[in-house]
Structures are given as structure tokens and as C-alpha cells.
Amino acid sequence: MKITIEEAKVKKAKPQPGTPLGFGKYFTDHMFLMDWTKENGFENARIVPYGPISMDPASMVLHYAQETFEGMKAYRAKDGRILLFRPEMNAKRFINSNRRLCMAEVPVEDFVEAVRAVVEYEQDWVPSEEGTSLYIRPFMFASEAAVGVHPAASYTFAIILSPVGAYYPQGVNPVKIYVEDEFVRATKGGTGFTKCGGNYASSIAAQVKAEKLGYTQVLWLDGVERKYVEEVGTMNVMFKINNEIITAPCDGTVLPGVTRDSIITLLKEWGYTVREEHLAIDDLMEAAQNGSLEEAFGTGTAAVISPVGELNYKGNIAVINDFKTGALTQKLYDTLTGIQWGNIEDTHGWVHDIAKMK
Ligand SMILES: *Cc1c(COP(=O)(O)O)cnc(C)c1O
């Protein structure tokens, strides 16, 4: 893949060290774009100045929501190297998402090379303060101008970059989670296993409801019986019950998280039994009441690990581990972030130095 470069004439001032970066508020000077058409396939891979994309009002994405995305980070190691974490997993998941939505599929090597190239070009934007990173948002949308439902004849693949702050500036903190028993996120045969905008569009109502009640995110139940635990908002979720870890299987409705897979790998290496099984919400609440639920945490790229301190299911409140971060939760957080930022030796081949990826 040949990538052309058009340099921005005007560069933005980078946030000063010490500025609270937040999440997804700042964007770098350039972005990656590539077109796909039915006639020519992918072409015009390019790094161009960051800015508005003009599109026809009949662009199919605006009407039928053919849109998929990924989420990953570039980490600045203490010695200045810039590291990516398992980028080929994001590339493969992007293919699975696009296949489900009948969209063009970016080959794994091209996806990884596009990410590497744009991050390398914008490397001065990778922040170096503790816990900060450069969030990478690859996405694709249907650009064909046509009203009428069919797979689009043209797509745009884009990557934008955003320096983001430490998720836990004051140390890892438990969150309160509302168990959603009215709205559902996914059902078998649907798009639950894909990262598509549509999944999120339909989830916002539940998020708004949870926030009104003072909860940070929702825990989704299965879409058929509203009986089994699936995942939390933008994270997979794991429970430590009687010293075993249980999490929902990736059998169509749950997003196969890169963090989830990495955490399961670490847990198994540490000798834990990890059961990828359907867990009934009634059994989870029972385990919380009788004390066998020892820890609960969400896993995802943004937070890495997010301890769950409280669950509210139909008005019944379960407080987990006295609303404190559990020992295993903390150890997983320290280990995985240690590997991602290059402070702990990577024995799995997960971490890639962008300078050595060409
Ligand atoms: C992205 C995402 C996750 C977490 O995936 P990671 O690869 O670990 O970041 C979990 N659930 C949903 C719904 C997601 O969109």
C-alpha cells in the first residue's frame, strides 16, 4: 500500500503538559483516508490535514447506518518509544464487523500499516505523562449517494487520532452499574459482535436512564430472556465468584474485546479457572448477597479495567467488595498497563514498537 502525504499548512498548538486531556476532545493535525469503490477496490491511501469531510446528503451512511469503527491506543514508553498493543486483533475484528454489514474489508496488513503510518507521522502528539496515550479511531462509512437499501458501491476508510488523559488520575476507582432490564443491546443473528455505530445509537436511551439514576453505565442482559449477563456499556465484564472467573462467551451478542482476551490469557497463566459461560443475573445477585461474589470488573481499551462497586437490579442493590478495588482487579490493571506502556516485559508478542514495524 502506497500512502501519499499532504502536510497541513497550519498546525494546531498541542495541549501543554498538565492540560487535562479528557477523552476525545483534542484531535491531531492529520488523518488517514482511503477510498473504496466497486470498480477499483481500495485506492488513494493518504495522510491529509485533519478537517471536515464533505459528503453528499444522499450518502448511504446517513440513511442506513453502514458504519463500523475500531478503538485502540498508542502508548509512549518511558524511553520515548511508541508502542501499539495487538493491532492485528483490531484489524481482524474490523474485518468481521465489515463482513457482517456487507462493507469493504481492509486487509489486516493494510489496516496495521495505515495505523502505524499515521501514528508515526503524528508521533509528536503521543503524550508522555503517566497514564496518557494517543487514542486511535479507525472507521469506515458508506459514501455512495443513493436512497435505496443495498450494499454501497463506495466506502471511505478513515483514521483519526486523539491524545487522551489518564483514565484514573487519582488511582483505580470502582463504578456503579445499573442492570438494564427493559432495553436490550443485541440478540443472536444481530450485530452485537461488531463494532458498529448502530449498536451505540440504540444503546443511548439506556445510558441516559442509568445516568439519571446516578449510575455510570449499564449492564446489558441477553436480548431474548433478559436473564443472562452480557456486557457493560463499552466494556466486557468479568466476575470473580469462589475464586473462579466467569464472563459471557463470545457467541454472537458480545463484543470480542482485545482487553478481554488479554485478561483471560493472564488469568489462565496465573492459574485461575476462567469460565466463558452464561451467568444468570439472579445467580449473580445471589452470589453478591451470600458473599461468594468477590470481585467484578469491566475490561476495555479506554479504561483497561474498571472495577464494579455496585449493581442495581430492579431496585435491589448489591455492593461488591465493600465498594473497593479488589486485589486481583488491581493486579490485572497493573500488569496489563505495565505491558502496554513497556514497563513490564512482554512475553506474548503483544506490544509493537512503531519504529520497528515497517
Ligand atoms: C470496544 C468494545 C469493548 C471492548 O473492546 P476492547 O477491544 O477491549 O477495547 C467491549 N464492548 C463493546 C460493546 C465495545 O464496543
The ligand as a Gaussian input file, in Angstrom:
#p B3LYP/6-31G(d) Opt

LIG

0 1
 C      -14.941000      -1.867000      22.116000
 C      -15.911000      -2.558000      22.992000
 C      -15.491000      -3.393000      24.044000
 C      -14.045000      -3.541000      24.474000
 O      -13.192000      -4.000000      23.479000
 P      -11.614000      -3.741000      23.603000
 O      -11.070000      -4.335000      22.352000
 O      -11.154000      -4.440000      24.815000
 O      -11.437000      -2.266000      23.700000
 C      -16.462000      -4.075000      24.761000
 N      -17.776000      -3.938000      24.481000
 C      -18.212000      -3.141000      23.493000
 C      -19.663000      -3.032000      23.222000
 C      -17.302000      -2.415000      22.713000
 O      -17.740000      -1.611000      21.745000

